[in-house]
């Protein structure tokens, strides 16, 4: 696989992960959903950044 294909796959996967995290937060954290949504967003940003750095290091 080349870098462009990996980038597309990781992008779709990270958006799917964010959607799943939002659904889990909505179902499990009824009292403090805002904290769960912020945590899911932070996890999404960290994962996306790490994947981007990893793809950038590939030759």
Secondary structure by P-SEA (a helix, b strand, c coil): ccaaaaaaaaaaaaaaaaaaaaaaaaacccccaaaaaaaaaaaaaaaaaaaaaaaaacc
